[in-house]
């Protein structure tokens, strides 16, 4: 993974969103914001870089998505 990673913050919990204990991350905050426009995207703090991480592209529900995103596929 690249050094700069971004994560979603849960709107109610204020916690980093995760799946199976791994924080969901991506290296392009604009793509993250486009995928989920109502979610807050933050740069993953260095303190959290040691936690288990899962790239968005590895999320089971996003297996059919091409990366980098081709927004035309979503229309």
C-alpha positions as a Markdown table, in Angstrom:
| # | Residue | x | y | z |
|---|---|---|---|---|
| 1 | Unk | 0.0 | 0.0 | 0.0 |
| 2 | Unk | 1.1 | 3.5 | -0.6 |
| 3 | Unk | 2.1 | 5.6 | 2.4 |
| 4 | Unk | -0.9 | 8.0 | 2.2 |
| 5 | Unk | -4.1 | 6.1 | 3.0 |
| 6 | Unk | -7.6 | 7.5 | 3.5 |
| 7 | Unk | -10.5 | 6.0 | 5.5 |
| 8 | Unk | -14.2 | 6.6 | 6.1 |
| 9 | Unk | -15.4 | 7.8 | 9.5 |
| 10 | Unk | -18.7 | 6.5 | 10.7 |
| 11 | Unk | -21.3 | 9.3 | 11.0 |
| 12 | Unk | -22.7 | 8.1 | 14.3 |
| 13 | Unk | -19.8 | 6.3 | 15.9 |
| 14 | Unk | -17.0 | 8.6 | 14.8 |
| 15 | Unk | -14.9 | 5.4 | 14.4 |
| 16 | Unk | -13.0 | 4.3 | 11.3 |
| 17 | Unk | -15.2 | 2.0 | 9.2 |
| 18 | Unk | -13.9 | -1.5 | 9.1 |
| 19 | Unk | -14.8 | -5.0 | 7.9 |
| 20 | Unk | -13.8 | -8.0 | 10.0 |
| 21 | Unk | -11.5 | -5.8 | 12.1 |
| 22 | Unk | -9.6 | -4.3 | 9.2 |
| 23 | Unk | -10.0 | -0.6 | 8.5 |
| 24 | Unk | -11.2 | 0.1 | 5.0 |
| 25 | Unk | -8.7 | 2.3 | 3.2 |
| 26 | Unk | -8.0 | 3.7 | -0.3 |
| 27 | Unk | -5.3 | 5.9 | -1.7 |
| 28 | Unk | -7.6 | 8.3 | -3.5 |
| 29 | Unk | -9.9 | 10.4 | -1.3 |
| 30 | Unk | -11.8 | 11.9 | -4.2 |
| 31 | Unk | -12.8 | 8.4 | -5.3 |
| 32 | Unk | -13.9 | 7.5 | -1.8 |
| 33 | Unk | -16.0 | 10.7 | -1.6 |
| 34 | Unk | -17.5 | 10.0 | -5.0 |
| 35 | Unk | -18.4 | 6.4 | -4.0 |
| 36 | Unk | -20.0 | 7.4 | -0.7 |
| 37 | Unk | -20.8 | 11.2 | -0.8 |
| 38 | Unk | -22.4 | 11.3 | 2.6 |
| 39 | Unk | -19.4 | 9.8 | 4.4 |
| 40 | Unk | -16.5 | 11.8 | 5.8 |
| 41 | Unk | -13.1 | 10.8 | 4.4 |
| 42 | Unk | -10.0 | 11.4 | 6.4 |
| 43 | Unk | -6.3 | 10.8 | 6.0 |
| 44 | Unk | -5.5 | 7.7 | 8.1 |
| 45 | Unk | -3.6 | 8.9 | 11.1 |
| 46 | Unk | -0.1 | 7.4 | 11.4 |
| 47 | Unk | -1.1 | 6.0 | 14.8 |
| 48 | Unk | -3.7 | 3.8 | 13.0 |
| 49 | Unk | -1.3 | 2.6 | 10.2 |
| 50 | Unk | -0.3 | -0.4 | 12.4 |
| 51 | Unk | -3.9 | -1.7 | 12.5 |
| 52 | Unk | -5.1 | -4.3 | 10.1 |
| 53 | Unk | -6.1 | -2.6 | 6.8 |
| 54 | Unk | -8.3 | -3.6 | 3.9 |
| 55 | Unk | -8.1 | -1.8 | 0.6 |
| 56 | Unk | -11.5 | -0.9 | -0.8 |
| 57 | Unk | -10.7 | -2.9 | -3.9 |
| 58 | Unk | -10.4 | -6.0 | -1.7 |
| 59 | Unk | -13.8 | -5.5 | -0.1 |
| 60 | Unk | -16.0 | -8.5 | -1.2 |
| 61 | Unk | -18.9 | -6.2 | -2.3 |
| 62 | Unk | -16.6 | -4.2 | -4.6 |
| 63 | Unk | -15.0 | -7.2 | -6.4 |
| 64 | Unk | -16.8 | -6.3 | -9.7 |
| 65 | Unk | -15.5 | -2.7 | -9.6 |
| 66 | Unk | -12.6 | -1.7 | -11.9 |
| 67 | Unk | -9.8 | 0.3 | -10.2 |
| 68 | Unk | -9.0 | 3.1 | -10.6 |
| 69 | Unk | -12.7 | 3.9 | -10.8 |
| 70 | Unk | -14.3 | 4.3 | -14.2 |
| 71 | Unk | -17.3 | 6.4 | -13.2 |
| 72 | Unk | -19.0 | 5.6 | -16.5 |
| 73 | Unk | -19.5 | 2.1 | -15.2 |
| 74 | Unk | -21.8 | 3.5 | -12.5 |
| 75 | Unk | -24.2 | 5.3 | -14.8 |
